[in-house]
Amino acid sequence: MLEIIIFSTLNGILYGLLLFMLSSGLTLIFSMMGVLNFAHASFYMLGAYVAYSLGMVVGFWPALFLAPLVVGLLGALVEKYGLRRVHENGHVAELLFTFGLAYVINELVQLIWGPVSVAYREPAYLREPLFTLMGTDYSIFRGGVILISALMLVALWYLLKKTRVGLMVRASLTHGNMVGHLGHNVPRLFMGVFGFGWALAGLAGVMGGPLLATEPGMAESLGPIVFVVVVVGGMGSLLGAFYASLLIGLIQTFFVAMNASVGDLLNGIGMNVDPYGEITGITLASLAPMTPFILLVLILIFRPRGLMGELEP
């Protein structure tokens, strides 16, 4: 039991940090530009595929750094030559633009890399155990992903709170016109933030590709959960996205790891029910994919602004 708790906690933190890495870029883009980007998860997928292709040429580690830069550059170009023009027509046009862009990216990925998964894996030495507990190994790569994700969180906090660029970004959130009147190029700042947000999505893809799977459906599998994270955490709140990512990651991981049914849980709190009934026999593992959306519904009912969101005036 102790082994299950320890490894489920580690895997839940790992999954949660990957979700945060992906959702932080979306949160940053929404909080600054008011754009709910439906193509965000597609750039997560693109990051994995670009890292796979670059890795075959320059090696794993150079690809680890180059792939997010490539994805971020593509994001900046999309903002400058596409979304910036669409922005003039309102939020509906932005949603339709990013919605269509997601499908275009998905089709391009299948045309270039094929409709099946590719063998994007970490080097063999990173699969060696970082530590062994009760006969179960925890790989170096998994530990490294947790470390890099945590460092990314610290770097993002420092960038936004302690640097001049972060000051300009935070000022532009609420007083964009004033920042422009002070002589700063706000459209260029928006383009940089957009590219940076998609670079974070690409970095999540570089990390998540070897852990999960690098295949054309990877954007569709994580895309809805990313929006759940943003809403549960509070629209535009990076700290809320962090808490929501860890919460969803831990809940899903523990549900998958626990060999129990709804009836077992009810009996555990003193209710005498049949653990093999039509409803009470449902296992927690089968409920795991639903838990983010159940949490979303509960949040929208009882706390519509999210965990750390602010009330609108």
C-alpha positions as CSV (number, residue, x, y, z in Angstrom):
1,M,0.0,0.0,0.0
2,L,2.8,2.4,0.8
3,E,4.4,1.7,-2.5
4,I,1.2,2.6,-4.3
5,I,0.8,5.8,-2.4
6,I,4.4,6.9,-3.0
7,F,4.5,6.1,-6.7
8,S,1.0,7.4,-7.4
9,T,2.0,10.7,-5.7
10,L,5.1,11.0,-7.8
11,N,3.3,10.1,-11.0
12,G,0.4,12.4,-10.1
13,I,2.9,15.3,-9.5
14,L,4.6,14.5,-12.8
15,Y,1.4,14.4,-14.8
16,G,0.2,17.6,-13.0
17,L,3.4,19.5,-13.8
18,L,3.0,18.5,-17.5
19,L,-0.5,19.8,-17.4
20,F,0.6,23.0,-15.8
21,M,3.4,23.5,-18.4
22,L,0.8,23.2,-21.1
23,S,-1.9,25.2,-19.4
24,S,0.4,28.0,-18.2
25,G,0.9,29.2,-21.7
26,L,-2.8,29.1,-22.4
27,T,-3.5,31.0,-19.2
28,L,-0.8,33.6,-20.0
29,I,-2.3,34.2,-23.5
30,F,-5.8,34.4,-22.2
31,S,-5.0,36.7,-19.3
32,M,-3.1,39.1,-21.5
33,M,-4.9,39.0,-24.8
34,G,-8.3,37.6,-23.9
35,V,-7.9,34.8,-26.5
36,L,-9.1,31.3,-25.7
37,N,-6.8,29.4,-28.0
38,F,-8.3,26.1,-29.2
39,A,-5.1,25.3,-31.1
40,H,-2.9,25.3,-28.0
41,A,-2.9,21.6,-27.5
42,S,-2.0,21.2,-31.2
43,F,1.3,23.0,-30.5
44,Y,1.9,20.6,-27.7
45,M,1.6,17.8,-30.2
46,L,3.8,19.7,-32.7
47,G,6.5,20.1,-30.0
48,A,6.7,16.3,-29.6
49,Y,6.9,15.7,-33.4
50,V,9.5,18.4,-34.0
51,A,11.6,17.1,-31.2
52,Y,11.3,13.6,-32.6
53,S,12.5,14.8,-36.1
54,L,15.3,17.1,-34.7
55,G,16.4,14.3,-32.3
56,M,17.2,12.1,-35.3
57,V,19.5,14.8,-36.7
58,V,21.1,16.6,-33.7
59,G,20.4,14.3,-30.8
60,F,17.9,14.2,-27.9
61,W,19.3,17.0,-25.8
62,P,19.7,19.7,-28.5
63,A,16.2,18.8,-29.7
64,L,15.0,19.3,-26.2
65,F,15.9,23.0,-26.4
66,L,15.4,23.6,-30.1
67,A,11.9,22.2,-30.5
68,P,10.2,24.7,-28.1
69,L,12.0,27.5,-29.9
70,V,10.7,26.3,-33.2
71,V,7.2,26.0,-31.9
72,G,7.4,29.4,-30.2
73,L,8.5,31.0,-33.4
74,L,5.6,29.4,-35.3
75,G,3.3,30.7,-32.6
76,A,4.7,34.3,-32.9
77,L,4.2,34.1,-36.7
78,V,0.6,32.9,-36.3
79,E,-0.2,35.8,-34.0
80,K,1.4,38.4,-36.2
81,Y,0.1,37.3,-39.6
82,G,-3.1,35.6,-38.6
83,L,-4.6,36.2,-35.2
84,R,-3.7,39.9,-35.0
85,R,-5.9,40.5,-38.1
86,V,-8.7,38.3,-36.9
87,H,-8.6,40.0,-33.5
88,E,-10.3,43.0,-35.1
89,N,-13.4,41.0,-35.8
90,G,-14.0,39.9,-32.1
91,H,-13.8,36.8,-30.0
92,V,-16.0,34.6,-32.1
93,A,-13.6,35.1,-35.1
94,E,-10.7,34.3,-32.8
95,L,-12.3,31.1,-31.6
96,L,-13.1,30.0,-35.2
97,F,-9.6,30.8,-36.4
98,T,-7.9,28.8,-33.6
99,F,-10.5,26.0,-34.0
100,G,-9.7,25.7,-37.7
101,L,-6.0,26.0,-37.1
102,A,-6.1,23.0,-34.7
103,Y,-7.6,20.9,-37.5
104,V,-5.0,22.1,-40.0
105,I,-2.1,21.3,-37.7
106,N,-3.6,17.8,-37.0
107,E,-3.9,17.1,-40.7
108,L,-0.4,18.4,-41.5
109,V,1.0,16.2,-38.7
110,Q,-0.6,13.1,-40.3
111,L,0.6,14.1,-43.8
112,I,4.2,14.6,-42.6
113,W,4.6,11.9,-40.0
114,G,1.8,9.5,-40.8
115,P,-1.4,8.5,-39.0
116,V,0.3,6.2,-36.5
117,S,2.5,6.9,-33.5
118,V,6.2,7.5,-33.9
119,A,9.0,6.0,-31.9
120,Y,10.0,9.1,-29.9
121,R,11.8,7.9,-26.8
122,E,14.3,9.2,-24.4
123,P,17.8,7.8,-24.5
124,A,18.3,4.4,-23.0
125,Y,20.5,5.7,-20.1
126,L,17.6,8.0,-19.0
127,R,15.4,4.9,-18.6
128,E,17.8,3.6,-15.9
129,P,16.3,3.8,-12.4
130,L,16.8,7.0,-10.4
131,F,15.8,4.9,-7.3
132,T,14.2,1.6,-6.6
133,L,11.5,1.3,-3.9
134,M,9.9,-2.1,-2.9
135,G,11.1,-3.6,-6.2
136,T,9.7,-0.9,-8.4
137,D,12.0,1.4,-10.4
138,Y,11.5,5.1,-11.0
139,S,13.4,6.2,-14.1
140,I,15.9,9.1,-14.3
141,F,13.8,10.6,-17.1
142,R,10.7,10.9,-15.0
143,G,12.7,12.5,-12.2
144,G,14.3,14.8,-14.7
145,V,10.9,15.9,-16.1
146,I,9.7,16.7,-12.6
147,L,12.9,18.8,-12.0
148,I,12.7,20.6,-15.3
149,S,9.0,21.3,-14.8
150,A,9.6,22.7,-11.3
151,L,12.5,24.9,-12.7
152,M,10.2,26.1,-15.4
153,L,7.6,27.1,-12.8
154,V,10.2,29.0,-10.8
155,A,11.6,30.7,-13.9
156,L,8.1,31.7,-15.1
157,W,7.3,33.2,-11.7
158,Y,10.6,35.1,-11.6
159,L,10.1,36.4,-15.2
160,L,6.6,37.7,-14.4
161,K,7.3,39.1,-10.9
162,K,11.0,40.2,-10.9
163,T,11.9,41.4,-14.4
164,R,11.2,44.5,-16.4
165,V,9.6,42.3,-19.1
166,G,7.3,40.8,-16.5
167,L,6.4,44.3,-15.3
168,M,5.4,45.3,-18.8
169,V,3.4,42.1,-19.3
170,R,1.5,42.6,-16.0
171,A,0.9,46.3,-16.8
172,S,-0.4,45.4,-20.2
173,L,-3.0,43.0,-18.7
174,T,-5.0,45.9,-17.4
175,H,-3.6,49.1,-18.8
176,G,-2.5,48.2,-22.3
177,N,-3.2,51.6,-23.8
178,M,-1.2,53.3,-21.1
179,V,1.8,51.0,-21.7
180,G,1.6,51.9,-25.4
181,H,1.5,55.7,-24.6
182,L,4.7,55.3,-22.5
183,G,6.5,54.2,-25.7
184,H,6.4,50.5,-25.5
185,N,5.5,48.4,-28.5
186,V,2.4,46.5,-27.1
187,P,1.7,44.5,-30.3
188,R,5.3,43.2,-30.3
189,L,4.8,42.4,-26.6
190,F,1.7,40.5,-27.4
191,M,3.4,38.6,-30.2
192,G,6.2,37.7,-27.8
193,V,3.8,36.5,-25.1
194,F,1.9,34.4,-27.7
195,G,5.1,32.8,-29.0
196,F,6.3,32.2,-25.4
197,G,3.0,30.6,-24.4
198,W,3.2,28.2,-27.4
199,A,6.9,27.5,-26.7
200,L,5.7,26.3,-23.2
201,A,3.2,24.1,-25.0
202,G,6.0,22.8,-27.2
203,L,8.2,22.1,-24.2
204,A,5.4,20.1,-22.6
205,G,5.2,18.1,-25.8
206,V,8.9,17.4,-25.8
207,M,8.6,16.1,-22.2
208,G,5.2,14.4,-22.6
209,G,5.9,12.7,-25.9
210,P,8.2,10.0,-24.5
211,L,6.2,9.6,-21.4
212,L,2.7,9.2,-23.0
213,A,2.7,8.7,-26.7
214,T,3.6,10.7,-29.8
215,E,0.7,10.2,-32.1
216,P,-1.9,12.3,-33.9
217,G,-4.5,12.0,-31.2
218,M,-2.3,13.3,-28.4
219,A,-3.7,16.9,-28.8
220,E,-7.3,15.6,-28.6
221,S,-6.6,13.6,-25.5
222,L,-5.1,16.5,-23.5
223,G,-6.7,19.5,-25.1
224,P,-10.0,19.4,-23.2
225,I,-8.3,18.7,-19.9
226,V,-6.1,21.8,-20.4
227,F,-9.3,24.0,-20.7
228,V,-10.6,22.3,-17.5
229,V,-7.4,23.3,-15.7
230,V,-7.7,26.9,-16.8
231,V,-11.4,27.1,-15.7
232,V,-10.9,25.2,-12.5
233,G,-7.8,27.3,-11.6
234,G,-9.5,30.6,-12.4
235,M,-9.4,32.2,-15.8
236,G,-6.1,34.1,-16.2
237,S,-4.6,32.9,-12.9
238,L,-1.2,31.1,-13.2
239,L,-1.2,30.1,-9.6
240,G,-4.7,28.7,-9.9
241,A,-3.6,26.8,-13.0
242,F,-0.8,25.3,-11.0
243,Y,-3.0,24.2,-8.1
244,A,-5.7,22.8,-10.5
245,S,-3.0,20.9,-12.6
246,L,-1.7,19.2,-9.5
247,L,-5.2,18.5,-8.1
248,I,-6.3,16.9,-11.4
249,G,-3.0,15.0,-11.9
250,L,-3.1,13.5,-8.4
251,I,-6.8,12.6,-8.5
252,Q,-6.6,10.9,-11.9
253,T,-3.4,9.0,-10.9
254,F,-4.8,7.8,-7.6
255,F,-8.1,6.7,-9.2
256,V,-6.2,4.6,-11.8
257,A,-4.0,3.1,-9.1
258,M,-6.7,2.2,-6.7
259,N,-8.3,-1.2,-7.2
260,A,-11.6,-0.2,-5.6
261,S,-15.2,0.4,-6.6
262,V,-17.8,3.0,-5.6
263,G,-19.4,0.4,-3.4
264,D,-16.1,-0.3,-1.6
265,L,-15.8,3.4,-0.8
266,L,-19.4,3.7,0.4
267,N,-18.9,0.6,2.6
268,G,-15.7,2.2,3.9
269,I,-17.6,5.2,5.3
270,G,-20.2,3.0,7.0
271,M,-22.9,2.6,4.3
272,N,-24.0,-1.0,3.7
273,V,-24.3,-1.4,-0.1
274,D,-23.7,-4.1,-2.6
275,P,-20.2,-3.6,-4.0
276,Y,-21.1,-5.5,-7.1
277,G,-24.2,-3.5,-8.1
278,E,-24.9,-1.9,-11.4
279,I,-23.7,1.5,-10.1
280,T,-21.8,0.6,-7.0
281,G,-19.7,-1.9,-8.9
282,I,-18.2,0.9,-11.1
283,T,-14.5,1.1,-10.4
284,L,-12.5,4.2,-9.7
285,A,-10.2,3.4,-12.6
286,S,-13.1,3.6,-15.0
287,L,-14.1,7.0,-13.5
288,A,-10.6,8.5,-13.8
289,P,-11.1,10.0,-17.3
290,M,-14.3,11.7,-16.1
291,T,-12.9,13.2,-13.0
292,P,-11.6,16.5,-14.5
293,F,-15.0,17.2,-16.1
294,I,-16.8,16.3,-12.9
295,L,-14.6,18.7,-11.1
296,L,-15.3,21.3,-13.8
297,V,-19.0,21.0,-13.3
298,L,-18.7,21.3,-9.5
299,I,-16.5,24.3,-9.8
300,L,-18.9,26.1,-12.2
301,I,-21.8,25.4,-9.9
302,F,-20.2,26.3,-6.5
303,R,-17.3,28.6,-7.4
304,P,-17.7,29.9,-10.9
305,R,-14.6,32.1,-10.7
306,G,-12.3,29.1,-10.1
307,L,-9.9,28.3,-7.3
308,M,-7.8,31.5,-7.6
309,G,-9.8,33.6,-10.1
310,E,-11.0,37.1,-9.3
311,L,-14.6,38.2,-9.2
312,E,-15.5,40.4,-12.2
313,P,-16.9,43.8,-11.2
